[in-house]
Each structure stands twice: as C-alpha cells, then as structure tokens.
Amino acid sequence: MMLMRTYMDPQTTMQLIEGLHAARCLWDKNSDEYQDRYMKQQELEKLAFQFNATVEEITKRIKSLKTQFRREHKKMLSIMNDPKKSHLRRNTWFGYENLMFLLDGEAVKDSNSKQHAQS
C-alpha cells in the first residue's frame, strides 16, 4: 500500500480509477445506488484502506480525476468540432481513455421532468 499525501504516480492513479469504476455508486448518477450515502461511504472507506489514505484524500482525488476528465473531454469535443485541429484528435492525458465510463454515469434528462417543470 502506498501512503497518499501529495503525489500519486500514474500506476497508482490507474488503480484508483479501476476502483472507482467498480464502485458505481460513486459516479453513476443513473444508478439507484448513487443516492445511497451509506453505500458511498463504505466504498470510499474501502478505497481509503486500499490506498492507505483517508476518506477525505480519496474523495479529493476522485473529484480531481473527474474534473480533469471533464476538462479533457471538453477540449476533445472542441477539437473534434474544429476542422483546423483535426490532426490533434488524440488526447495525451494518461487517464482520459480509462475514465470514459464517467460519460455513462451522466444524468439522463427525460422529457417528463421537463414537462413537470413547465407546469
């Protein structure tokens, strides 16, 4: 186990990403488990134990990974929509491809919620 205080090497980060992917309640807004605070806490504690870190450190790392992924994904979308940048179609951040599962967890807005809001 690695003591996680300031720096996490890429290999350990990839292990954290794998752990995050397995803990659907921490990222999938469409999952029933996403609303279960107790389950989220349990998963965070498991990850904290695995990485010899505090729950707060793991929470901060996960938030940082999600933020970096969103930033990189937004950059990739703008590159894909700009014909002048077509040669830059590959993202170079090492965690980008492995965090693509986060896109599956984005909340799906159904038409019923829009209709209720307009009523």
N, C-alpha and C positions, 0 to 999 in steps of 0.2 A: 504494500500500500504506500501511496505517496502522500506526504503531508502537503496539503494545498493551501498555501497562504497568499502568494502573489503571482507566481508563474505556473502555468500548466503547459507542458510540452505537447506538441501535436498528437503524439501517440496516445497520451492520457486523455486529451481532449476528444479524440475519436472514441475512446472507451466510454467517456461521459455521454457522447452523442448516441452511442448504442444503448446505453442505459436509459437515456431519455426516450428514445424510440420505443423501447419495451414498456415504458411507463406511460401509456396512452392518456391517463388522467391528467398528466402534466402539460399536454399540448393539444389534444384533440377536442376542440370546442363542440364538436358534434356528438361526442360520446356522453352517455349518461354519467359516467364516472367523473367527468370534468367538473361537475358541480359538487362532488363529494370531497369536502375539505379533509375529512379524516383519512381517506384513501390517499389524497395528495400528500398529506403529512407523512404517512407511512412510506410512500415511495421516496420522498425527499430524505427521510431518515435512512432508508436502505442505501441510497446513493452516497449520503454523507459517510456512512460506515465504510462502504466500499472504497471511497477515496480518502478516508481518514481526514475528513473535513467536518465543519459544522453545517447544519441545515442552511444557515444564512449564507455561507460561502457557496454552497451548491445552488441555492436559489439565485444568487447574484451571477454565477457562471452561466446558468441556464438562460437567465434574462439577457445576459451579454451575447450569448450564442444566437438567441432568437433575434435580437436587434441587428447583429452583424449579418445574419442571413437575410433579413428583410431589406437591409441596405444594399447588399449584394444583388438580391433578386430584383429590386427596383432598378439598379444600374443595368442589369442584364436585359430587363424589359425595354429600357430606353435604347440600349444598343441594338436590340432586335428590331426596333421600330425606326431606326435611322439607317438608311441605305449607305450613308457615307462611312458608317462604323461597322459594316458587315464583316470586316476582317478581324474584329475583336469579339467574335461570338463565343469564346471560351472563357469562363470565369477562372481566375487563378487562385482564389481563396480556397485553401485545402478542405474546409468544412462544407462548402456550398453544396456539392452533389449529395453528400451524406445527410444533409438537413432538408432535402427536398420533401421529405414526408411531412414537414410542417405545413405545406400547402394543402395537404389532405385534411388538416385539422382546422382550417379556417371556417368560421361560422357561415352556414348557408342561410341566406335570407330567402324565406319563402314568400310567395305572393300574399298569403293570408295575413302575415304580420304587417305588410304594407296597407292592406285593406282596413285592418283594425286601427291603424294609426290615422287613417284618413277619416274615420267615422267620428 
